[in-house]
């Protein structure tokens, strides 16, 4: 496990060259190796980097640990495909109307995978500590809970007030994968709407892969500096993938495809883990790249999600 001092030293020694970081999805996925801890940006079905996650599955990664504040059904796909054996999160599921994840429950209860549970804020504090380069952050969240006992969290006494606080250890992923609205070729990243925990996740990680809806010129980035959430020196790879979060949503561009979720849930309800594997086979392995998956979905269905997004964000 990387200590915060090792992580700080690696960050300080990392190059900050202003170089072209554009890559294909396959080349960017090669930055992830078997056994890595991969932190996933977005939250639930909001701005999930699905195209890059599909590529990791396509390259048959193994023994990955996935972490995410609120995890959607991508965890089920990674377990079913044998690509991951541990999930670190506060919740797993698509949403209330679809219920909790039966696939994750199956793998954890049968000892096939590990679920490391945190509160939503607790995991966020861990990313924040990693991003700040400190070993832990004090908090009141989770005090008195079973989660604090399970995680063997240490209680400290505040040197100023004498109040007891929990020390949340830094979370330092090997790789962060996030999806953005825009980027330039150097890796300056812009996100519209809520950024979730993506900035802390990226700053805490050793390597950062960003998929983006579009690559724009550096001049366009400079013209709107308030939208830039990550500078070029914090990013290792930029991959241009339009609709790269589909069937999840990307704020202002396209909505989540709830019918796709319904079909997936029906599949796993009828076939369990075999249904999740079938989903991976037909939506990931059956195509050479993410463009093939989108072609299978069809332009009409995708344009419908774009229309719904425009209706929700009209000024």
C-alpha positions in Angstrom: 0.0 0.0 0.0 1.3 3.4 -0.9 1.8 5.8 2.0 1.0 9.4 1.8 4.7 10.3 2.0 5.4 8.1 -1.0 2.4 9.6 -2.9 3.7 13.1 -2.2 7.2 12.3 -3.3 5.8 10.7 -6.5 3.7 13.8 -7.2 6.6 16.1 -6.6 8.9 14.2 -9.0 6.3 13.8 -11.7 6.8 15.8 -14.9 4.7 18.8 -15.7 5.5 19.0 -19.4 3.0 20.7 -21.7 2.7 17.8 -24.1 0.0 16.2 -26.2 -1.7 13.6 -24.1 -4.3 12.4 -26.6 -4.6 8.6 -26.7 -6.9 5.9 -27.9 -9.1 4.2 -25.4 -7.0 1.1 -25.7 -3.7 2.9 -25.1 -5.1 4.8 -22.1 -6.5 1.5 -20.6 -3.0 0.1 -20.8 -2.1 2.5 -18.0 -4.2 0.2 -15.8 -2.6 -3.0 -14.8 -3.9 -6.1 -13.0 -4.3 -5.6 -9.3 -4.7 -1.8 -9.5 -7.0 0.2 -7.4 -9.2 2.1 -9.9 -11.2 5.1 -8.6 -14.2 5.9 -10.8 -15.4 9.5 -11.3 -19.0 10.6 -11.4 -21.7 9.4 -9.0 -24.2 6.7 -9.5 -25.3 7.1 -13.2 -24.0 10.7 -13.5 -21.0 11.1 -15.8 -19.7 7.6 -15.4 -16.7 6.9 -17.7 -18.5 3.9 -19.2 -16.5 3.9 -22.4 -13.2 3.5 -20.6 -14.7 1.0 -18.2 -15.9 -1.1 -21.1 -12.4 -0.9 -22.5 -10.9 -2.2 -19.3 -13.3 -5.1 -19.5 -12.5 -5.7 -23.1 -8.8 -5.9 -22.2 -9.6 -8.5 -19.5 -8.0 -6.8 -16.5 -8.0 -8.9 -13.4 -8.0 -8.5 -9.6 -8.9 -4.8 -9.7 -10.2 -2.9 -6.7 -12.9 -0.4 -7.7 -13.8 2.6 -5.5 -16.5 5.2 -6.1 -18.7 7.4 -3.8 -22.0 5.9 -5.1 -21.5 2.9 -7.3 -23.8 2.0 -10.2 -24.1 -1.4 -12.0 -20.6 -1.2 -13.4 -19.4 -3.0 -10.2 -21.7 -5.9 -11.2 -20.1 -6.1 -14.6 -16.6 -6.1 -13.3 -17.4 -8.9 -10.8 -19.3 -10.9 -13.4 -16.4 -10.6 -15.9 -13.8 -11.6 -13.4 -12.1 -8.2 -13.7 -12.5 -7.0 -10.1 -12.6 -8.7 -6.7 -13.1 -5.8 -4.4 -15.4 -2.7 -4.3 -14.9 0.3 -1.9 -18.0 2.4 -1.8 -21.0 3.6 0.3 -23.7 2.1 -1.9 -24.2 -0.1 -5.0 -27.2 0.0 -7.2 -28.8 1.9 -10.1 -31.4 3.8 -8.2 -34.3 3.3 -5.7 -36.8 2.1 -8.3 -34.3 -0.7 -9.4 -33.3 -1.7 -5.8 -29.9 -2.8 -4.4 -27.4 -4.8 -6.4 -28.3 -8.5 -6.3 -25.1 -9.4 -8.2 -22.7 -7.7 -5.7 -24.6 -9.3 -2.9 -24.2 -12.7 -4.6 -20.4 -12.3 -5.0 -19.8 -11.0 -1.5 -22.0 -13.5 0.3 -20.3 -16.4 -1.5 -16.8 -15.1 -0.7 -16.0 -14.3 -4.3 -15.5 -10.6 -3.8 -15.0 -8.1 -1.0 -17.2 -5.1 -0.2 -15.4 -2.4 1.9 -18.2 -0.1 3.1 -17.8 3.5 4.0 -20.2 6.4 4.5 -20.5 8.7 1.5 -18.8 11.5 3.4 -16.2 9.1 4.9 -15.0 8.0 1.5 -15.0 11.5 0.2 -12.8 12.5 3.2 -10.4 9.7 2.3 -10.1 11.0 -1.3 -9.7 14.6 0.1 -6.8 13.5 2.4 -5.1 11.8 -0.6 -5.6 14.9 -2.7 -4.1 17.1 0.1 -1.1 14.9 0.6 -1.9 14.3 4.3 -2.2 10.9 6.1 -5.7 11.5 7.4 -8.4 14.0 8.0 -10.5 14.3 11.3 -14.2 14.1 11.1 -17.4 13.4 13.1 -19.0 11.2 10.5 -19.4 7.5 11.2 -18.7 8.0 14.9 -20.6 5.4 16.9 -21.4 3.4 13.8 -20.6 -0.2 12.9 -18.7 1.1 9.9 -16.2 2.8 12.1 -15.7 -0.5 14.0 -15.5 -2.6 10.8 -12.9 -0.2 9.3 -11.0 -0.2 12.6 -10.9 3.6 12.5 -8.8 5.4 15.1 -10.4 7.9 17.5 -8.3 11.0 18.3 -8.7 13.8 20.7 -8.8 17.3 19.2 -5.8 19.2 20.6 -7.8 22.4 20.7 -11.2 21.4 22.0 -10.6 18.0 23.5 -13.5 16.6 21.4 -13.2 13.1 20.1 -12.9 12.8 16.3 -12.4 9.9 13.8 -9.2 9.9 11.7 -10.1 9.0 8.1 -7.0 7.6 6.4 -6.0 8.9 3.0 -7.3 7.0 -0.1 -4.6 6.9 -2.8 -5.9 5.1 -5.9 -3.4 3.7 -8.5 -5.6 5.1 -11.3 -8.5 7.6 -11.5 -10.8 7.5 -14.5 -13.2 10.4 -15.0 -15.4 11.6 -17.8 -15.5 15.3 -18.7 -17.4 17.6 -21.1 -14.3 19.2 -22.7 -10.5 19.0 -22.7 -7.6 20.2 -24.7 -4.9 18.0 -26.0 -2.6 18.9 -23.1 -5.1 17.6 -20.5 -6.7 20.8 -19.2 -10.2 19.5 -18.2 -13.6 21.2 -18.0 -16.8 19.9 -16.5 -20.3 21.4 -16.6 -22.6 21.1 -13.7 -21.7 19.3 -10.4 -18.2 17.9 -10.4 -19.0 15.3 -7.7 -15.7 14.1 -6.1 -13.8 13.9 -9.4 -11.3 16.6 -8.6 -10.2 15.0 -5.3 -10.2 11.5 -6.9 -7.9 12.7 -9.7 -5.6 14.7 -7.4 -5.3 11.7 -5.0 -4.5 9.1 -7.7 -1.1 8.2 -9.1 -2.3 8.2 -12.7 -5.3 10.0 -14.2 -7.2 9.0 -17.4 -9.9 11.4 -18.7 -12.4 10.6 -21.3 -14.1 13.6 -22.8 -17.0 14.4 -25.0 -14.8 16.6 -27.1 -11.3 17.9 -27.5 -11.2 21.7 -28.0 -8.4 24.1 -28.6 -6.2 25.5 -25.8 -7.4 28.9 -26.7 -11.0 27.9 -26.0 -10.0 26.5 -22.7 -8.2 29.7 -21.8 -11.3 31.7 -22.8 -13.4 30.0 -20.1 -10.9 29.4 -17.2 -13.6 29.1 -14.5 -14.8 25.8 -16.0 -11.3 24.2 -15.9 -11.3 21.8 -12.9 -8.1 20.0 -13.6 -4.8 21.4 -15.0 -2.8 19.6 -17.6 -0.1 18.5 -15.2 -2.6 16.5 -13.1 -3.7 14.3 -16.1 -1.8 11.5 -17.9 -4.2 10.6 -20.8 -7.0 12.3 -22.7 -9.4 10.2 -24.7 -12.0 11.8 -27.0 -15.2 9.6 -26.8 -18.5 11.3 -27.7 -21.3 9.8 -25.5 -18.6 8.2 -23.4 -20.8 8.0 -20.4 -23.8 6.4 -22.2 -26.1 4.7 -21.1 -25.4 6.9 -18.1 -25.9 10.7 -18.3 -23.6 13.6 -19.1 -25.2 16.8 -17.8 -26.6 19.1 -20.4 -25.7 16.7 -23.3 -27.7 13.5 -22.8 -29.8 11.9 -20.2 -29.5 8.5 -18.7 -31.3 5.7 -20.6 -33.7 4.3 -18.1 -35.1 1.8 -20.5 -31.6 0.4 -20.9 -31.4 0.0 -17.1 -34.8 -1.7 -17.1 -33.6 -4.2 -19.7 -30.4 -4.9 -17.7 -32.3 -5.4 -14.4 -34.8 -7.7 -16.1 -31.8 -9.7 -17.4 -30.1 -10.1 -14.0 -33.4 -10.8 -12.2 -34.0 -13.7 -14.6 -30.5 -15.0 -14.9 -28.5 -13.7 -11.9 -24.7 -13.4 -12.4 -25.1 -15.2 -15.7 -27.2 -12.3 -16.9 -24.5 -9.8 -16.0 -22.0 -11.9 -17.9 -24.4 -12.0 -20.8 -24.6 -8.2 -20.8 -20.8 -7.9 -20.9 -20.7 -10.4 -23.8 -23.3 -8.7 -25.9 -22.4 -5.1 -25.1 -18.7 -5.1 -24.6 -16.9 -8.2 -26.0 -19.1 -8.3 -29.1 -17.6 -5.0 -30.3 -14.1 -3.9 -31.1 -14.6 -0.5 -29.4 -17.2 1.7 -27.8 -18.3 3.0 -31.1 -19.6 -0.4 -32.0 -21.7 -0.5 -28.8 -23.2 2.9 -29.7 -23.9 1.7 -33.2 -25.8 -1.2 -31.7 -27.9 1.2 -29.6 -28.7 3.4 -32.6 -28.7 7.1 -33.4 -32.4 7.5 -32.8 -32.3 6.2 -29.2 -29.2 8.3 -28.4 -30.7 11.4 -29.9 -33.8 10.9 -27.7 -31.5 11.1 -24.7 -30.0 14.3 -26.0 -33.4 15.8 -26.5 -34.4 15.0 -22.9 -31.1 16.6 -21.6 -31.9 19.8 -23.6 -35.4 19.9 -22.1 -34.0 19.6 -18.6 -31.3 22.3 -19.1 -33.2 24.9 -21.2 -32.6 28.4 -20.0 
